[in-house]
């Protein structure tokens, strides 16, 4: 005899076997994940590309603004140098007039001598306008200038101006 109860006679035996657990097909889900991943990566790369393009445009605009300011500074420096050159030419002419009578027997009138000597009182040093170039170097915006030789020329120009200011003091 067995200890197991006997099944009642009224219950029919199972006709279908127990369904096996269903296997999950991972291939469609992997394709879906790949498509989602590709969309996200393309979106991020597009955003990075657009950001770089926009930053490049802004940098180019800032470079142009700096270049226009540099041109203005150099034109102002040129004006200052031309003014100083005119003053020095007048002083040279006055010196010639002042020395000429000492080589001859005639003496010039006293008021003329005072006028010629008065032109030496105002010795003007030319003013070099370097505000934009100095700002470019000190702020690190010199990297906005894409032309290597121009960047080198700007730093060289500032160096020469500093050396001249140091030697004149």
C-alpha positions as CSV (number, residue, x, y, z in Angstrom):
1,X,0.0,0.0,0.0
2,X,1.1,3.5,-0.7
3,X,0.6,6.5,1.5
4,X,-0.4,8.6,-1.4
5,X,-4.2,9.2,-1.7
6,X,-5.7,7.7,-4.8
7,X,-7.3,10.2,-7.1
8,X,-11.0,10.3,-7.3
9,X,-12.4,8.6,-10.2
10,X,-14.5,11.6,-11.3
11,X,-11.4,13.8,-12.2
12,X,-10.3,13.2,-15.7
13,X,-6.6,12.9,-16.3
14,X,-4.9,16.0,-17.8
15,X,-4.9,15.9,-21.6
16,X,-2.5,18.8,-22.3
17,X,0.9,18.8,-20.9
18,X,1.9,21.7,-18.7
19,X,2.9,24.6,-20.9
20,X,6.6,25.2,-21.0
21,X,7.9,28.7,-19.9
22,X,8.0,31.0,-22.9
23,X,11.5,31.9,-24.1
24,X,12.0,35.7,-24.4
25,X,13.3,36.7,-27.9
26,X,15.8,39.4,-27.1
27,X,16.7,40.3,-30.7
28,X,13.8,42.8,-31.4
29,X,14.4,44.4,-28.0
30,X,18.1,44.8,-28.8
31,X,17.3,46.4,-32.2
32,X,14.9,48.8,-30.4
33,X,17.6,49.6,-27.8
34,X,20.2,50.2,-30.6
35,X,17.7,52.6,-32.4
36,X,17.1,54.5,-29.2
37,X,20.8,54.7,-28.5
38,X,21.5,55.9,-32.0
39,X,18.9,58.6,-31.7
40,X,20.3,59.9,-28.4
41,X,23.9,59.9,-29.6
42,X,23.0,61.7,-32.8
43,X,21.0,64.2,-30.8
44,X,23.9,64.9,-28.5
45,X,26.4,65.1,-31.4
46,X,24.1,67.5,-33.2
47,X,23.8,69.7,-30.2
48,X,27.6,69.7,-29.7
49,X,28.1,70.6,-33.3
50,X,25.6,73.4,-33.2
51,X,27.2,74.8,-30.1
52,X,30.6,74.7,-31.6
53,X,29.4,76.4,-34.7
54,X,27.7,79.1,-32.7
55,X,30.7,79.6,-30.5
56,X,32.9,79.9,-33.6
57,X,30.6,82.6,-35.0
58,X,30.7,84.6,-31.7
59,X,34.5,84.2,-31.6
60,X,34.8,85.5,-35.2
61,X,32.6,88.5,-34.4
62,X,34.7,89.3,-31.3
63,X,37.9,88.9,-33.4
64,X,36.6,91.4,-35.9
65,X,35.7,93.8,-33.2
66,X,39.2,93.6,-31.7
67,X,40.7,94.0,-35.1
68,X,38.7,97.2,-35.8
69,X,39.7,98.5,-32.4
70,X,43.4,97.7,-33.1
71,X,43.1,99.6,-36.4
72,X,41.6,102.6,-34.5
73,X,44.3,102.5,-31.9
74,X,47.1,102.3,-34.6
75,X,45.5,105.2,-36.5
76,X,45.4,107.3,-33.3
77,X,49.0,106.4,-32.6
78,X,49.9,107.4,-36.2
79,X,48.1,110.8,-35.6
80,X,50.1,111.3,-32.4
81,X,53.4,110.5,-34.1
82,X,52.6,112.9,-37.0
83,X,51.8,115.6,-34.6
84,X,55.1,115.0,-32.7
85,X,56.9,114.9,-36.0
86,X,55.5,118.4,-36.9
87,X,56.5,119.8,-33.5
88,X,60.0,118.4,-33.9
89,X,60.3,119.8,-37.4
90,X,59.3,123.2,-36.0
91,X,61.8,122.9,-33.2
92,X,64.5,121.9,-35.7
93,X,63.7,125.0,-37.9
94,X,63.8,127.2,-34.8
95,X,67.2,125.7,-33.8
96,X,68.5,126.5,-37.2
97,X,67.3,130.1,-37.0
98,X,68.8,130.4,-33.5
99,X,72.2,129.1,-34.5
100,X,72.4,131.0,-37.9
101,X,73.1,134.4,-36.3
102,X,75.9,133.1,-34.3
103,X,77.8,132.2,-37.5
104,X,77.3,135.6,-38.9
105,X,78.0,139.1,-37.8
106,X,74.4,140.2,-37.6
107,X,72.4,139.8,-34.4
108,X,68.6,138.9,-34.6
109,X,66.1,140.9,-32.6
110,X,65.6,139.8,-29.0
111,X,62.0,138.9,-29.4
112,X,62.8,136.6,-32.3
113,X,65.4,134.8,-30.2
114,X,62.9,134.4,-27.3
115,X,60.3,133.0,-29.8
116,X,62.8,130.5,-31.2
117,X,63.8,129.4,-27.8
118,X,60.2,129.2,-26.6
119,X,59.6,126.5,-29.1
120,X,61.9,124.2,-27.2
121,X,59.9,124.4,-24.0
122,X,57.2,122.0,-25.2
123,X,58.9,118.7,-25.9
124,X,56.1,116.3,-26.4
125,X,56.6,112.5,-26.2
126,X,54.4,110.7,-28.7
127,X,51.6,108.8,-27.1
128,X,51.2,105.2,-28.2
129,X,47.7,103.9,-27.9
130,X,48.0,100.3,-26.8
131,X,44.7,99.8,-24.9
132,X,43.2,97.2,-27.2
133,X,46.5,95.3,-27.7
134,X,47.1,95.2,-23.9
135,X,43.5,94.1,-23.3
136,X,44.0,91.3,-25.8
137,X,47.1,90.0,-24.0
138,X,45.9,90.5,-20.5
139,X,42.5,88.9,-20.9
140,X,43.7,85.9,-22.9
141,X,41.6,87.0,-25.9
142,X,44.7,87.0,-28.0
143,X,43.7,83.4,-28.9
144,X,40.7,84.9,-30.7
145,X,43.1,86.2,-33.4
146,X,43.4,83.3,-35.8
147,X,46.4,84.7,-37.7
148,X,49.6,83.5,-36.0
149,X,51.8,86.2,-37.5
150,X,49.4,88.9,-36.3
151,X,49.4,87.5,-32.8
152,X,53.2,87.5,-32.8
153,X,53.2,91.1,-34.2
154,X,50.9,92.3,-31.4
155,X,53.0,90.9,-28.6
156,X,56.2,92.2,-30.3
157,X,54.6,95.6,-30.7
158,X,53.7,95.8,-27.0
159,X,57.2,94.6,-26.1
160,X,58.8,97.3,-28.2
161,X,56.5,100.0,-26.7
162,X,57.3,98.8,-23.1
163,X,61.1,98.8,-23.9
164,X,60.9,102.3,-25.3
165,X,58.9,103.5,-22.3
166,X,61.5,101.9,-19.9
167,X,64.4,103.5,-21.8
168,X,62.8,107.0,-21.8
169,X,62.1,107.1,-18.1
